[in-house]
Amino acid sequence: MKKINKYIIYTLSTVLLLGISSCTKFDDLVNPNEMTVDTFWLNESDAIKGTNAVYASLQRNGTYKKWFWFLTDASSDEGMSTSPWTDLSNVSKFTYVDYNFVVLYETFQDHYRGIFRANQVLTNVPGISMDETLKNRLLGETKFIRALLYYNLVNLWGNVPLATETAVRPNELSGYSQEGIPAIWELIEADLAFAVENLPKTYDDANLGRVTWGAAKALLGKAYMQQHKWAEAEVVFEEVINSGLYDLVPNYRDNFTHYNENNVESIFEVQFSDEFENTSDQDGSATSSLACYRSIFLSPAGWTDIEASSGALNFFQSVADPRTNASFIYENDTETYYGVSYAQLQLGARAGSQWFRKFSREYYVTQDEEKIWDSPINLRIIRLADVLLLYAEALEHNGKNAEAEAQITRVRDRVGAGPSPFVGNVSLAKAIEYERILELCGESVRWFDLRRLGYFENATGDNSVATLKSTDPEFNFFNVETNGYVPIPTKEIDTNSGVEQNAGW
């Protein structure tokens, strides 16, 4: 499908995006040719451009472009790191010498940069004279993205500063204090409720990739799940599933390549492009790349900074799951990667290891070409299979086991997996958890699952850190006192008296 939104996002000046004042220090003169916040928000075109800039925040290093997988995939029991960059490999071992380390700081900063842009739109667009339906749609898109950014923040950091006004700038949260985790969830729910009411169910090709009604509903269901609001989650997931808008694509791998993006299974994805290949990796510059850097970090032909854990691969192989080859690059005789066999890959000391295959460029570039940073593959943030299995989890909690099992069957039937090897042999809740691993491994959802399922709160027991240690030795470094929350950057603590460091750090 045609992907338009990849190219609409760099339409605003640095002044608008960063919120820097245009007033000079020379006799208080103002450059009449320079755009300012005060002179920009005038018409419908400005409202559209401002909203597009909010989408651009999802393509930054600290959101979905560069570091997100270190705090999710690598840190979960599905991934690991043996990066020679010690500070980087320590992220997956829950060890931070410097709380301002780039992965932490840029992720924290860029999420708030996106929130700042969203807050500009939400403050200024309501006063613009324009078509009201379009206005509310743009506000709905913006509120979805703000909710998504806070969803990541509250799951990774917990009690973060709650900024809802334009006064806050990307690097300046002074004056915004921690209001408590419930207040963050309340804002997320309110933003998504507005989005649900004001977003269309589909777009024309010129607007493909924008946030839809289904995306807002699905993220609202995810927010309910993280709060254990099982009944509310069941209702919204059922509406998405029964809407007729989404279906499982016949070919499982179509969810992870750039050939089949924005397909019928995709509910929301971040748009990327390699059109400006080999340009700057400095966000916000005139030559910024619009590509994703996941592939080179997670690739055996790239920098090998993140690997799939042997425990994850062993789990797939123990049940001979047909999604194994689509999920992993690993030692086998049936697949080729970067045009060669596994044995021919230039792996050096990492021979015998395994990597995530999803969103990798191995299916269309050579080993040498993988050294290029830029990947055009969209990241699917929410897809129908994820929703179906979360729906099953909600149904199980609500005592509707037969309906829950039907969702598992639907997901397995798509890949020809046959009956679940877990249903009837373990608790249904555990069977659903296992199915989510098999279906979604390497898609940055396991960390959120571990939080929801209580692993981070318990040292011992079934769902506990002890269980994770048994398959992922990196969890030997995990401190239960942190509850799985990463440290707030020291720069933020030093400049904002209203913020306290997370427990255990």
N, C-alpha and C positions, 0 to 999 in steps of 0.2 A: 504494500500500500504506500501511497505517497505520504511523505512525512514533511509537513510544512513547518511545524513549530521549532524544528531544529535551527531555523535560520531567522526567527523573528525576535530573538531575545536581546540582541545587542543594539537596540534602537534608541537608548537613552544615553545622555552624557554622564560622565563620571560624577558630576555635581548631583544629579538626581539620584543616582544609585547609591552613593556614599553619604549623601546628606551634608556635604561640606558647604559652608557659607560662601557666597560669592562676593561679599563686601571686602573691598581692599582696605589697606591700612594707610593709604595715601589720600588724606583729606576726605575720607569716607566716600570716595567716589565708587560708583558701581559700573562695571563693564556692561554696556547696553547689549552686547552681543553674546553675553554669557548666560546660559540657562540657570535659573535658580528654582528652589522649591516653591517660592512665592509666585513666580511668574509661569511655572509650568502647568499647573493643574487648571486648565482653562476650558477644555472641550473634550468631545468624545474620543478624538484621536489620542489625546494625552492619557485618557483613562485606559485605553487599550494598550498603549506603550508601557504605562506604569504596571499594568497587570503582567505583561510579557516579561518585564524585568523581575517580577516575583518568580516566574517560572525559571528564569536564568539562575536563580539562587540554588536550584536543585542540581546544577551542573558544576558546582564549585568543588574545590579540593576537599573541603570539610563536610560536604553533603554526600553526593553519590558519584563523584568523579574519581576520588583517589584514596581516602582513608577509611571510609565507612566499614569496609570488610575486615579491617584489623580489629575493630571493636565488636564485630558481630561474628562473621564466619570463623576467623582465626581464633577468637576468644572462646567460641563454643567448643563442645566436644567433637564437632565435625571437622575442625581445622587445627592447624599448628603452625609454628614458624621456626625455621632454623636460619633465618636471615643473618648474614655476617654483620649487618648493622645491629649491634647489640640492643640499643634502645628500642629498635623496631621489633626484634624478636621477643623482647621482654613484655611487649603489650599482651601477647597471647599467654604469657605466664603471670599476668596480673602483678607485674613488678615495675614500678615507676620510680626512677631516681629523681627525675625532673618532672614536676606536675605541669610544666609548661612545654613538655615535649610536643613536637609538631602535630602528632596524631591527635592528642587531646586538645591542644589549643586551637588548631584550625577547625576541628570538628565542632567544638563549642562555639567558636567565633562565627563560622560560616552559617551555622544554624540560626544564630541571632542576627546575622546579616540579612538572611532571608526573612526573618520575623520583622526586622526594621523596614524592609521594603514593603512587606505586606501591610504593616501598620500605616505607612504612608498612603497606600491605596485606600485603606479602610477609613482613614481620616479625611482624605481630600476628594475622593470620587463621589461620595454622596452629595456634595454641594455643586457638582457639575450639572449644567442643564443639558440633558441628553435623553435618548430613548430609555425609559425606565426598565424595560425588560432586559435590555443589554446591560444597563448599569447593574442590576441585581445579579445578572449572570457573572459579570466580572467580579463583583464582590463575593459571590459564591465560590468562584475559582480561587480567589485570594484566601478566603477563609479555610478552604480545604488545605491549601499549601501550608498556611500557618499551623493548622491542626496537625498536619503530617510532621512538621518540624518539631513541634512540641511533643508529639507522640514519641519521636526518637529521643528527645532530650529527657523526658520523664522516665523512659525505660533505661537509658544509659546512665544518667546522673541522678535521677530521683527528684529531690526538691530543688529545682532551679529557679532563678529569678523570673518573675512573671511580668513581662513587658507587653503592654497592649496599646501604648501611645507612641506617637512619632517622635517624642523627645529623645527616646533612646536611639543611639547610633550604634553601628556595628561593633565598634571596639569600646563602647562606653555604656555600661549598664549601671553606673553609679546612680543611686536613688531608687533602683528597683530591687526589692528584697524578695526573699524566699517566702511565698505565701502558703506553702504546704502542698504536698502532692495532690490532695483532693481538689484544691483550687485549680491546679493545672488540668486535671481531668474534666473539671466543670467547664473550663474554657474550651477545651477540645470538643466536648459534646455540643456546646452551644454553637461553635463555629460550624460543625458538621451538620447540625440541625438546619441552620440557615442555608448551607450549601445544598442539602437535599431538597429544600423547598424551591430553590432558584436555579438549579442547573438542569440543562436538557439531558435527555437520555442518549442522544446521539448528536454528531456534528457532520457537516459536509466535509469533503476531502480537504478543503482549504484550512480547516480548523482541527484536523485530526491530531489527536494527542492531548487536547485540552481535557480538563477535568469534567467528568460526567456525573450525572445523578448516581449511577451505579458505583462509581469510585467513592463518592461521599458516603453512601450507604454502607459499603464494604468496610471502609475505614472506621466508621462509627461502630460497626459490629466488632471490629478488632479492639477498639477502645473499651467497649463493654466487656469483652473477653478478658482483657488485662486486669480489669477491676472485678472479675468474677460475677458480673451481672449476666448470668446465664440466660434468664428468661428474655431480657431485652435483646441480647445477641441473637437468640433463636429467631425472633420476629424479624429483625432487619436482614439477616442472612437469607431467610426464607423469601423475603421480597426480592432480593437480588437474584436468587436462583430461579424463582418462578417468573421473573420479568420477561423471559424469552429473549433477552439481549445477549446472553452469553452461553457458550457451550465449550466442551473440551475438544481441542483440535485433534484430529486422528493421529497425527505424527507428534509424539511427545517432544521431540527435539525442536519443533517449530517455535517453541517458547523461548529459545536461547540463541537464535541466530539473527542476523540482520536481514535475512531474506523474507522473514514472515512476521514482521513487527506489527503491532496494533491489530492483532488478529482477534478472532471471536472469543478466545479464552482470556485475552488481556483485559483487565479492568482498569488498571492505571500503570503506565510505564514512563520512565524518564527518558526523554528523547536525546540521542547523541548523534554526532556526525564526524566523519574524518575528512570532510571537505577541505579543511584548513590544516592538513596533516603536517607534522613537524614544525608547528608554530609554537608560540610560547606556552609554558605550563603555568605562567603567572596569571592568576585569575584577575579579570577586570581590565586587562590591557587591551590595546587595539588589536593585538595579534593573538589573543587568547584562543587556544584550541577549543573546539566544541565537542571534542571526543571524550571518551571514557578511558581511564587508565587501569581499569581492573585487570584486563588481560595480561599486560606485561608484568604486573606484580604477582599474579597467581599462576604464571605460566612456567612449565619446565623448560621452555625455549626462551624465556624472558629472564626475570630476576629471581624467580623461585622464592619470593619472600613469604608466601603463604602456601602451604601444602594441605591437602586433605589428610585427616588422621587415618592411621592404619585401622583404628577401631571402627571408623565409619565404613571404610571399604570392606572390612571383614564382616560387618553386619549385613551389608548387601549380599555378599557372596554366601553367607551362611544360609540364606533363604533363596538363593539363585534368582534374585529379582531381575526382571527384564530391563529395569531402568539403570542397571549398573553401568553399562557401556556409555549411556548418555550422560551419566553423572560424573564419571571419573576418567582421567587419563592415567592408565596404570599398566603394569606389565601383563600383556596378554598377546595372543597370536591372531586375533581376529580383527583388530582395528588398526588404522593408520592415523597418525597425528602429524600435522604440518607436512603431509605428503610422504611420510616415512613410517616405518614400524617403530614400536616402542624401543626395540633393541638398537635402532639406528639414531635415536634421539641423542643429542650431545648433552648428557646429564652429569658427567663427571662424578663427583662424590655423592650426588643425589640419585644415582642409579638404584632402581628398585623402589623408589618412592612413588607416591600417587598425588595427583592434583585434581582440582575441580575442573570438569570439562565444560560445564555450563557457562555461557557468555565468553568462552575462550574463542580466539580467532583461528584455532588449529585446523578448521575445516576449509579455510580458503587462503591461508598464507603459508609461507615456508618458515623454517626455523630462523633464518636470517631476517626475514621481514617482521617476525614477531618482536625483534629488538626495537622496532618503532613503537612509540608510546600509544599512538592514536587508534582507538577502537570505535567503530561506528555503532556497535551493538547496543540497542536500547536495554535498559535494565527494567525487567518486569517487577514492579513493586507489589502489585496485587494481581493475582490471576484466579480464575474460577476454581481450580483444584484446591488452592489454599482455602478459599471460602467454603467449599464443600466439606473439607475436613474440620474446619473450625465449627461449622454448623453441626457436624457429627458430634463434636466435643460438647457443644452446648446442649444438644439433644440428650446425650448420655447423662449429663448433670441434671437434666429435667426429667429423667426417668423414662425416656422414649428410646429404648435400646434398639428395637427393630428398625426404627427410622434411621438411627445412627449407623447401624450396620449397612443399610442401603446406600449411604453416602460413600462408605469405604468401598463397597462393591462397584459403584459407578466409577470411582477413580481408578481402581485396579483393572476394570474391564477395558478401559481405554488403552492400556499397554499390554493387554492379554496376560495379566499376571495370575489369573485364576483366583480361587478362594483364598482369603487371608490365612496365612499360617499362624496367626496370632489369636483371632477371634475364637473363643471357646477354650483356649489354652492359657491365656492370661486375662486379667480384667479387661473389660471393654475400653476403659479409659487408657490403659497401657497399650492396647491394640491400636487405638487411634493415634497415640503418640508415636508409636513405631511406624505407622503408615505415613505420618507427616514427615518423618525422617526419610523414608524411601521416596516419597514424592517430591520433597522440597529441599533436599540436601544441597548445600552450597548456594542457597538463595537468600541468605541473610535473615532467615526467620527463626532459626533454632534458638538463638540467644533470647529472643522474645518469648519463645515457648518455655525455655528453662525458667525464666522469671515467673511466667504465669503459673507454671506447674510447681513452684515452690522449691526448686533445687537449691537456690542460693541462700535460703533461710535455714537450711538443715545441714548439720554436720554429718549425721548418720541417718540411716533408714532407706526406704525404697527410692523416693525422689529426693536425693541429697547429694552433697558434694562427694561423699564417700563413693556413691554409685558412679559419678563422673570420673573420679580418680581411677577406677578400675579399668576404664577403657581409654582415658586420656591423662597421661602422667603430668601434663602441665597443670592440672587442677591440684597437684600437691602444693602449689604455691598460692592457692586461693585462700583468702582470709574471710571466713564466714561473717565476721563482724562488719564487713563492708556491704553485706547483702547484695553483692554483685554490682554495686554502683561504682563507677570510676571516679577518681579524684577531680574536683573542680580545679581548673588552672589557677596557679598561685597568683598570676596577674589579676585575676578577677577578685580573689580574696583581698589582695593588697589595695585595690582601688574601690572596693565596694564594702562599706561597713555593714551593709545589710545582708551579707552572705557569709555563711559558716561552712567550713569544710565538711565533707561527708564523713560519716563514722568510719573508723578503721584506718583512716589515712593520716 
